[in-house]
Amino acid sequence: MFAFFVIIVIIGLLLEGISLKRDMSKVSVDFEISSYCTEPGVPFSIQTLVKNRSRVPLSYLAVIYTFSLHANLAEGLNYTKKAHGLLVKKICRIGGRRRKKLVLQTSLDKRGIHAFSADAVEFGDFLGFKEYSKNPFISREVVVYPKRIESEALREKLGRFFGDVAAKRFLIRDPILIVGTREYTGREPMKEVHWLKSAQRGELMVKEFDFNRKFSVSVLMSAEGISYSDDEEMDKMCELARAVCENLAAAGASVRFFSNAMRRGVQRGSLWKCEVSTMHMGALLEGLGRATSLERGTLDDLTAFALRESNYDSAYILLLPKGDARAAEASRRLSASTNQEVSVIQMEELA
């Protein structure tokens, strides 16, 4: 029995001696996230690939992460809450010249940009007397889109807006799209005469224009007047912008979105715009996820920018924060410049 014990001690000391020779440079970490843009509450995975290029196995290896404070963690996961985030530790074993993939599931409910990082890798000697650490500090970010909202008041307002725009569309003929010809009645201007058809028929024929063209809508979201510390109101503004644009696109409108809200991680330009359709919502949703209550440009700057960049026949929807008293003024400016329908939606109308 004593001999067996001695053998065990000798083997343990040999393994301890081998483990003390391990080279930290032989251990590498690669850290990725399965989705860098996500809907609120939808799970995604944090994937870490640990490579041990040494012949010496690692009986204890811990990867230490910092997750966003808003991350939803699985039950049983070891973490500590700190001021800057959730410190998460994942422990495993890895053989010599092996690789191991660690996968952690999480989700986020709050709109915005959330940081995740792999801060350190810890491993010890065979007997646990000595500890080694390595600090790769690999950081990644996840953009969470604004939530989808359902509002009866918003549906009613957009329904009236659709009706007004559709009614005006049938009063204005498209000067480009010609769907046929008809006989000249004497009331049409000579520029509408189709001379080729007139020569073929032996009588004056005029162009028949399309009345039912696809309507265009520009949506403007102003962040001016929102408190820098009021994340909740900015979240609601972005949710409203998403709902308006999705409803317009679903109704078949050609939509352009404009905003003066600064976007985290995007340095270029003072004002921003994007095209929106049922097949292309990504740029809008990511922009709204990055949007902050800091504005780059006033409401006047935003309306002037939208007027320059919109189609000549575009109608307008202006989204303003709660209590903004400039709604009527901004609406008059847009109407006077375009003679198209203008609708103003403020946050308190949907409360």
Order of alpha helices (4+ residues) and beta strands (2+ residues): alpha-beta-beta-beta-beta-beta-beta-beta-beta-beta-beta-beta-alpha-beta-alpha-beta-beta-alpha-beta-beta-beta-alpha-beta-alpha-beta-alpha-beta
